[in-house]
Amino acid sequence: MKKIWTTLWIIITFSLLVSCGQVFDRGQLNNVGLLLDGTIHDETWGKGAYLGALNIKDEHNVSVLTHENVTTQRETEEHVKDLDRQGVNLIFGHGAQFGQYFDQLNEYYPDIHFVYFNGNTFDHNITSIQFDGFEMGYFAGKLSAKMTETGHIGVISAYQNQPEVQGFFEGVRSVDSDVQLQLKSVFDWYDQQRAMLLFDELMENDIDVVYPAGDGFNVPIINAAQEQDIYAIGYINDQYDVAPDTVITSTIQDLEELYLHIADEYDNEDLPSGIIHFGFDNKYVHLGEFGDEVSEDIQEEMEQSIANYIDTGSLD
C-alpha cells in the first residue's frame, strides 16, 4: 500500500511539474483586452485593431476581450477592472485619449501592461506606440502630383495637424510647386456627413485627386470619388480593392501585424515602457498597392524613391 501511494505521489508531482513547465514555456502573455473609442466596423482604424487582436488570439492561443465605444475615464476603469478579473495582462487602448485614462489607473494594476497609440504619456507599465506618418504622406503626395491632370488636389483630414497631411503637402510640392492644394478638415474622425459636404466643396474647385485622411469617413469619400471619376488615396488599410480604378495607392499603418508584434514582444518580456516610434519602413508603415491607372513608369519612379529613402533616410 505504501508503494502504491508513493507511486501515485510521484505521478501527481511529475504531472504538476509538466503542467507548470507548459505554462512557463508559453511565455508571460495570458489574455488580451482591446478598448476602442469607436467601432470595429469602420473598415480602417477600428477594424485593423480588431484583426490584429484576432492575430494575437490565433498565434498565442489566448482569449481576446473587446469593448467598443469606450469614451470616458469611468468606462475605461470599469472595463479594465472586468478585464483584470478575466485574467487579462495586456490591454490595448486604440487611440490617443487612452493614455490619460491609463495614467489614472495603471498603479492599481501592476501586473497589466497598457498599450495605446499616438500619445506622450507613459509609465513603467504604459507604452505609447507612435506612427511617424509624415513620410507615408509624402510619398502619397508625390504620386498624387504625378497623377493629377487638372493641377488641383484636395485633402479632407480629420484634423489639420496630422503628420501624414503635412507630408502629403510636401510630397506634392516636391514634384510640382504649381499644383493647387486645398485642405479641408472635419475636426472629427467619424463625421461622414460633414466629410461628404467638404468633398462636394472640393469638387467645385476642379480637383481630380482626393486624400481622405480620416478612418471614419475615407471609404465613403473613395466611393464618391469613384462616382465622380477622380482618383483617391486610401487610408490606414490597403484600399485598392474598394475601387481599383480610383485608388492609386494607400497610406498604410499595418495594425494587424503591429498588434501581433507588440504581443510577441510582451510575451518574450521584451516590450519596453515609454514611447516607441514606427516610421516608414515598408513593414508596418508603408504605401499600398498601386492602382490600375498608375503607369509602370510612374510605379518604377515611386519604388525607386521609396527604396532610396529606406537606404539613405533622404526624401528626394
The 8 nearest C-alpha neighbors of each residue, nearest first, counted from 0:
[[1, 3, 2, 4, 5, 6, 7, 8],
 [0, 2, 4, 3, 5, 6, 7, 8],
 [3, 1, 5, 0, 4, 6, 7, 8],
 [2, 4, 0, 6, 1, 5, 7, 8],
 [5, 3, 7, 1, 6, 2, 8, 0],
 [4, 6, 2, 8, 3, 7, 1, 9],
 [5, 7, 3, 9, 4, 8, 2, 10],
 [6, 8, 4, 10, 9, 5, 11, 3],
 [9, 7, 5, 11, 6, 10, 12, 4],
 [8, 10, 12, 6, 7, 11, 13, 5],
 [9, 11, 7, 13, 8, 12, 14, 6],
 [12, 10, 14, 8, 13, 9, 7, 15],
 [11, 13, 9, 15, 14, 10, 8, 16],
 [14, 12, 16, 10, 15, 11, 9, 17],
 [15, 13, 11, 17, 16, 12, 18, 10],
 [14, 16, 18, 12, 13, 17, 19, 11],
 [15, 17, 13, 19, 18, 14, 20, 12],
 [18, 16, 20, 14, 15, 19, 13, 21],
 [19, 17, 15, 21, 20, 16, 14, 22],
 [20, 18, 16, 22, 21, 17, 15, 23],
 [19, 21, 17, 23, 18, 22, 16, 24],
 [22, 20, 24, 18, 19, 23, 17, 25],
 [23, 21, 19, 25, 20, 24, 18, 26],
 [24, 22, 20, 25, 21, 26, 19, 27],
 [25, 23, 21, 26, 22, 20, 19, 27],
 [24, 26, 22, 23, 21, 27, 28, 266],
 [27, 25, 266, 24, 28, 23, 267, 22],
 [26, 28, 266, 29, 25, 267, 268, 265],
 [29, 27, 266, 26, 30, 265, 88, 89],
 [28, 30, 88, 87, 27, 61, 86, 31],
 [31, 29, 87, 62, 61, 86, 88, 63],
 [32, 30, 63, 89, 87, 90, 62, 64],
 [31, 33, 90, 64, 63, 65, 91, 87],
 [32, 34, 65, 91, 90, 92, 64, 66],
 [33, 35, 92, 66, 65, 93, 67, 91],
 [36, 34, 67, 93, 37, 69, 68, 92],
 [35, 37, 68, 69, 70, 67, 34, 94],
 [38, 36, 68, 35, 67, 45, 39, 69],
 [37, 39, 40, 67, 45, 41, 68, 35],
 [38, 40, 45, 46, 41, 49, 37, 67],
 [39, 41, 38, 42, 46, 45, 43, 37],
 [40, 42, 43, 39, 215, 45, 46, 38],
 [43, 41, 46, 40, 44, 45, 39, 218],
 [42, 44, 46, 214, 41, 47, 235, 236],
 [45, 43, 47, 46, 214, 48, 235, 41],
 [46, 44, 39, 48, 47, 38, 43, 41],
 [45, 47, 39, 49, 43, 42, 48, 44],
 [48, 46, 50, 254, 44, 45, 49, 255],
 [49, 47, 51, 45, 46, 50, 254, 52],
 [48, 50, 52, 46, 51, 47, 39, 53],
 [51, 49, 53, 47, 52, 48, 255, 46],
 [255, 50, 52, 54, 48, 258, 49, 53],
 [51, 53, 49, 55, 54, 50, 48, 56],
 [52, 54, 56, 50, 55, 51, 57, 49],
 [55, 53, 51, 57, 52, 56, 58, 259],
 [54, 56, 52, 58, 259, 53, 57, 59],
 [55, 57, 53, 61, 60, 54, 59, 58],
 [58, 56, 54, 60, 55, 59, 53, 61],
 [57, 59, 55, 56, 60, 54, 259, 61],
 [58, 60, 61, 56, 55, 57, 28, 25],
 [59, 61, 56, 57, 58, 62, 55, 30],
 [62, 60, 56, 30, 59, 29, 63, 31],
 [61, 63, 30, 56, 31, 64, 60, 29],
 [64, 62, 31, 32, 30, 56, 65, 61],
 [65, 63, 32, 33, 31, 62, 66, 82],
 [66, 64, 33, 32, 34, 63, 67, 35],
 [65, 67, 34, 33, 35, 69, 64, 68],
 [66, 68, 35, 38, 69, 37, 34, 36],
 [69, 67, 36, 37, 35, 70, 38, 66],
 [70, 68, 36, 67, 35, 74, 71, 34],
 [69, 71, 36, 68, 74, 72, 75, 35],
 [72, 70, 74, 73, 69, 75, 100, 76],
 [71, 73, 75, 100, 74, 76, 70, 103],
 [72, 74, 76, 75, 71, 77, 70, 78],
 [75, 73, 77, 71, 76, 72, 69, 78],
 [74, 76, 72, 78, 73, 77, 79, 71],
 [75, 77, 73, 79, 74, 78, 80, 72],
 [78, 76, 74, 80, 75, 79, 73, 81],
 [77, 79, 81, 75, 80, 76, 82, 74],
 [80, 78, 82, 76, 81, 77, 83, 75],
 [81, 79, 83, 77, 78, 82, 76, 84],
 [80, 82, 78, 84, 79, 83, 77, 85],
 [83, 81, 79, 85, 84, 87, 80, 78],
 [82, 84, 80, 87, 85, 86, 81, 79],
 [85, 83, 81, 82, 86, 80, 87, 79],
 [86, 84, 82, 83, 87, 81, 30, 80],
 [85, 87, 83, 84, 30, 88, 82, 29],
 [88, 86, 30, 31, 83, 82, 85, 89],
 [87, 89, 111, 29, 30, 112, 110, 86],
 [90, 88, 112, 31, 111, 87, 113, 32],
 [91, 89, 32, 113, 31, 33, 114, 112],
 [92, 90, 114, 33, 115, 93, 113, 32],
 [93, 91, 115, 34, 97, 94, 114, 33],
 [92, 94, 35, 115, 91, 34, 116, 36],
 [93, 95, 116, 96, 92, 97, 115, 117],
 [94, 96, 118, 117, 116, 97, 98, 115],
 [97, 95, 98, 94, 99, 100, 118, 92],
 [98, 96, 100, 92, 95, 99, 101, 94],
 [97, 99, 101, 96, 100, 120, 95, 102],
 [100, 98, 102, 97, 101, 96, 103, 120],
 [99, 101, 97, 72, 98, 102, 103, 96],
 [102, 100, 98, 103, 104, 99, 105, 97],
 [101, 103, 99, 100, 104, 105, 98, 120],
 [104, 102, 101, 100, 105, 99, 106, 72],
 [103, 105, 101, 106, 102, 107, 100, 76],
 [104, 106, 108, 107, 101, 102, 103, 109],
 [107, 105, 108, 104, 109, 103, 102, 124],
 [106, 108, 105, 104, 109, 110, 103, 111],
 [107, 109, 105, 106, 110, 111, 104, 83],
 [110, 108, 111, 106, 107, 105, 124, 112],
 [111, 109, 108, 88, 112, 124, 89, 107],
 [112, 110, 88, 109, 108, 89, 113, 124],
 [111, 113, 124, 89, 125, 88, 90, 114],
 [112, 114, 125, 90, 91, 124, 89, 126],
 [115, 113, 91, 126, 125, 127, 92, 90],
 [114, 116, 92, 127, 91, 93, 94, 128],
 [117, 115, 128, 94, 95, 127, 129, 118],
 [118, 116, 129, 95, 128, 127, 130, 94],
 [117, 119, 95, 120, 116, 127, 98, 129],
 [118, 120, 121, 127, 274, 117, 98, 273],
 [121, 119, 98, 118, 99, 127, 122, 102],
 [120, 122, 125, 273, 126, 127, 119, 272],
 [123, 121, 125, 124, 272, 273, 126, 120],
 [122, 124, 272, 125, 121, 273, 126, 271],
 [123, 125, 112, 122, 272, 113, 126, 111],
 [126, 124, 113, 122, 121, 272, 114, 123],
 [127, 125, 272, 114, 273, 121, 274, 113],
 [126, 128, 274, 115, 116, 114, 118, 273],
 [129, 127, 116, 275, 117, 274, 115, 276],
 [130, 128, 117, 276, 116, 275, 277, 127],
 [129, 131, 277, 132, 276, 278, 128, 117],
 [132, 130, 278, 133, 277, 129, 276, 279],
 [131, 133, 163, 162, 135, 134, 130, 136],
 [134, 132, 166, 163, 162, 136, 135, 131],
 [135, 133, 137, 136, 132, 166, 279, 138],
 [136, 134, 137, 138, 132, 133, 250, 285],
 [135, 137, 163, 167, 166, 139, 133, 134],
 [138, 136, 166, 170, 167, 134, 140, 135],
 [137, 139, 141, 140, 135, 136, 170, 142],
 [140, 138, 136, 142, 141, 137, 167, 143],
 [141, 139, 167, 170, 171, 143, 137, 138],
 [140, 142, 170, 171, 138, 144, 139, 143],
 [141, 143, 145, 139, 140, 144, 138, 146],
 [144, 142, 140, 146, 145, 141, 147, 139],
 [145, 143, 171, 141, 142, 146, 147, 140],
 [144, 146, 142, 143, 147, 141, 174, 297],
 [147, 145, 143, 144, 142, 148, 293, 208],
 [148, 146, 144, 150, 149, 145, 143, 207],
 [147, 149, 150, 146, 207, 151, 145, 144],
 [150, 148, 151, 147, 207, 206, 205, 152],
 [149, 151, 178, 148, 147, 179, 152, 206],
 [152, 150, 206, 179, 149, 178, 180, 205],
 [153, 151, 206, 208, 180, 209, 207, 179],
 [154, 152, 209, 181, 180, 206, 182, 208],
 [155, 153, 210, 182, 209, 211, 156, 181],
 [156, 154, 211, 183, 184, 212, 182, 210],
 [157, 155, 212, 184, 158, 213, 211, 154],
 [156, 158, 185, 213, 186, 188, 187, 184],
 [159, 157, 186, 156, 184, 160, 161, 185],
 [158, 160, 161, 184, 156, 157, 164, 186],
 [159, 161, 158, 162, 165, 164, 163, 156],
 [160, 162, 164, 163, 159, 158, 165, 156],
 [163, 161, 133, 165, 132, 164, 166, 160],
 [162, 164, 136, 133, 132, 166, 165, 161],
 [165, 163, 167, 166, 161, 162, 136, 168],
 [166, 164, 162, 168, 167, 163, 133, 169],
 [165, 167, 137, 133, 136, 163, 169, 164],
 [166, 168, 140, 136, 137, 164, 170, 165],
 [167, 169, 171, 165, 166, 170, 140, 172],
 [170, 168, 166, 172, 167, 171, 137, 173],
 [171, 169, 137, 141, 140, 167, 173, 168],
 [170, 172, 140, 141, 144, 168, 173, 169],
 [171, 173, 176, 175, 169, 174, 170, 168],
 [174, 172, 170, 171, 175, 169, 176, 141],
 [175, 173, 172, 171, 141, 144, 176, 170],
 [176, 174, 172, 177, 178, 173, 171, 144],
 [175, 177, 172, 178, 174, 173, 171, 179],
 [176, 178, 175, 179, 150, 172, 180, 174],
 [179, 177, 150, 176, 175, 151, 180, 144],
 [178, 180, 151, 150, 152, 177, 181, 176],
 [181, 179, 152, 153, 151, 178, 182, 168],
 [180, 182, 153, 154, 152, 179, 183, 201],
 [183, 181, 154, 153, 155, 180, 184, 156],
 [182, 184, 155, 154, 156, 197, 181, 185],
 [185, 183, 156, 157, 158, 155, 186, 159],
 [184, 186, 157, 187, 194, 156, 193, 158],
 [187, 185, 158, 157, 184, 188, 156, 159],
 [186, 188, 157, 185, 189, 190, 158, 213],
 [189, 187, 157, 215, 213, 214, 190, 186],
 [188, 190, 215, 187, 191, 216, 214, 213],
 [191, 189, 192, 193, 187, 188, 194, 216],
 [192, 190, 216, 194, 193, 189, 195, 215],
 [193, 191, 195, 194, 190, 196, 216, 197],
 [192, 194, 196, 195, 191, 190, 197, 185],
 [195, 193, 191, 197, 192, 196, 185, 198],
 [194, 196, 198, 192, 197, 193, 191, 199],
 [197, 195, 193, 199, 198, 194, 200, 192],
 [198, 196, 200, 194, 195, 199, 193, 201],
 [197, 199, 195, 201, 200, 196, 194, 202],
 [198, 200, 202, 196, 197, 201, 195, 203],
 [201, 199, 197, 203, 198, 202, 196, 204],
 [202, 200, 198, 204, 203, 199, 197, 153],
 [201, 203, 199, 204, 205, 200, 206, 198],
 [202, 204, 201, 200, 205, 199, 206, 198],
 [203, 205, 201, 202, 206, 200, 151, 181],
 [204, 206, 202, 203, 151, 207, 149, 201],
 [207, 205, 151, 152, 202, 208, 204, 153],
 [206, 208, 229, 230, 147, 152, 151, 149],
 [209, 207, 230, 152, 231, 206, 229, 153],
 [210, 208, 153, 231, 154, 152, 211, 230],
 [209, 211, 154, 232, 231, 212, 155, 153],
 [212, 210, 155, 217, 213, 154, 156, 209],
 [213, 211, 156, 210, 155, 234, 157, 217],
 [212, 214, 157, 188, 215, 217, 156, 216],
 [213, 215, 43, 44, 216, 217, 188, 212],
 [216, 214, 189, 188, 213, 41, 217, 191],
 [215, 217, 191, 218, 214, 219, 213, 189],
 [216, 218, 211, 220, 219, 213, 214, 221],
 [217, 219, 221, 220, 216, 222, 42, 215],
 [220, 218, 222, 221, 217, 216, 223, 191],
 [221, 219, 223, 217, 218, 222, 224, 216],
 [222, 220, 224, 218, 223, 219, 231, 217],
 [221, 223, 219, 225, 220, 224, 218, 226],
 [222, 224, 220, 226, 225, 221, 219, 227],
 [225, 223, 221, 227, 229, 226, 222, 228],
 [224, 226, 228, 222, 223, 227, 245, 229],
 [225, 227, 223, 224, 228, 222, 229, 221],
 [226, 228, 224, 225, 229, 223, 202, 222],
 [229, 227, 225, 226, 224, 230, 245, 207],
 [230, 228, 207, 224, 227, 208, 225, 245],
 [231, 229, 208, 245, 246, 207, 209, 224],
 [232, 230, 209, 246, 208, 210, 245, 221],
 [231, 233, 210, 249, 246, 248, 247, 209],
 [234, 232, 249, 238, 250, 248, 246, 237],
 [233, 235, 250, 249, 236, 212, 251, 232],
 [236, 234, 251, 252, 43, 250, 44, 237],
 [237, 235, 251, 234, 43, 238, 252, 253],
 [236, 238, 287, 249, 239, 251, 233, 288],
 [239, 237, 233, 241, 240, 236, 249, 246],
 [238, 240, 243, 241, 246, 237, 242, 290],
 [241, 239, 238, 242, 243, 237, 246, 290],
 [242, 240, 238, 239, 243, 246, 221, 218],
 [241, 243, 245, 240, 244, 246, 239, 225],
 [244, 242, 239, 290, 245, 240, 246, 291],
 [245, 243, 291, 242, 292, 290, 246, 247],
 [244, 246, 230, 242, 243, 225, 231, 247],
 [245, 247, 231, 232, 239, 248, 290, 243],
 [248, 246, 290, 289, 232, 245, 231, 293],
 [249, 247, 289, 287, 232, 246, 288, 290],
 [250, 248, 233, 287, 232, 237, 234, 286],
 [251, 249, 286, 234, 135, 235, 233, 285],
 [252, 250, 235, 236, 285, 284, 286, 249],
 [251, 253, 284, 235, 283, 254, 236, 285],
 [254, 252, 283, 255, 256, 251, 257, 284],
 [253, 255, 257, 47, 256, 48, 252, 258],
 [51, 256, 254, 50, 253, 257, 258, 47],
 [255, 257, 259, 254, 258, 253, 260, 51],
 [258, 256, 260, 254, 259, 255, 253, 261],
 [259, 257, 51, 261, 260, 256, 255, 254],
 [258, 260, 262, 256, 55, 257, 261, 263],
 [259, 261, 257, 263, 258, 262, 256, 264],
 [262, 260, 264, 258, 263, 259, 257, 265],
 [263, 261, 265, 259, 264, 260, 266, 258],
 [264, 262, 260, 266, 261, 265, 259, 267],
 [265, 263, 269, 270, 261, 267, 262, 266],
 [264, 266, 270, 268, 262, 267, 263, 269],
 [265, 267, 28, 27, 26, 263, 268, 264],
 [266, 268, 264, 265, 269, 26, 263, 27],
 [269, 267, 265, 266, 270, 264, 27, 26],
 [268, 270, 264, 267, 265, 271, 266, 263],
 [271, 269, 265, 264, 268, 272, 261, 267],
 [272, 270, 269, 273, 126, 275, 265, 124],
 [271, 273, 126, 125, 123, 124, 122, 270],
 [272, 274, 126, 121, 127, 122, 271, 125],
 [273, 275, 127, 126, 128, 276, 272, 121],
 [276, 274, 128, 129, 127, 273, 277, 126],
 [277, 275, 129, 130, 128, 278, 274, 131],
 [278, 276, 130, 131, 129, 275, 279, 284],
 [279, 277, 131, 280, 130, 284, 276, 132],
 [278, 280, 284, 285, 134, 281, 135, 277],
 [279, 281, 282, 284, 278, 285, 309, 283],
 [282, 280, 285, 284, 279, 283, 286, 309],
 [283, 281, 280, 284, 285, 253, 279, 256],
 [282, 284, 253, 252, 257, 281, 285, 280],
 [285, 283, 252, 279, 251, 282, 281, 280],
 [284, 286, 281, 251, 279, 135, 250, 280],
 [287, 285, 250, 249, 251, 135, 248, 288],
 [288, 286, 249, 237, 248, 251, 250, 289],
 [287, 289, 248, 290, 239, 286, 237, 249],
 [290, 288, 248, 247, 293, 287, 291, 298],
 [291, 289, 247, 292, 243, 246, 293, 248],
 [290, 292, 244, 293, 243, 289, 247, 294],
 [291, 293, 290, 244, 294, 247, 245, 289],
 [294, 292, 290, 291, 289, 247, 297, 298],
 [295, 293, 297, 296, 292, 298, 291, 299],
 [294, 296, 298, 297, 299, 293, 300, 292],
 [297, 295, 299, 294, 298, 300, 293, 301],
 [296, 298, 300, 294, 299, 295, 301, 293],
 [299, 297, 295, 301, 296, 300, 302, 294],
 [298, 300, 302, 296, 297, 301, 303, 295],
 [301, 299, 297, 303, 298, 302, 304, 296],
 [302, 300, 304, 298, 303, 299, 297, 305],
 [303, 301, 299, 305, 304, 300, 306, 298],
 [302, 304, 306, 300, 301, 305, 307, 299],
 [305, 303, 301, 307, 302, 306, 308, 300],
 [304, 306, 308, 302, 307, 303, 301, 309],
 [307, 305, 303, 309, 308, 304, 302, 310],
 [306, 308, 304, 310, 305, 309, 311, 303],
 [309, 307, 312, 313, 305, 311, 310, 306],
 [308, 310, 306, 307, 312, 311, 305, 280],
 [311, 309, 307, 308, 306, 312, 313, 305],
 [312, 310, 308, 313, 309, 307, 306, 314],
 [313, 311, 308, 309, 310, 314, 307, 315],
 [312, 314, 308, 311, 315, 307, 309, 310],
 [313, 315, 308, 312, 304, 307, 134, 305],
 [314, 313, 304, 308, 173, 307, 305, 170]]
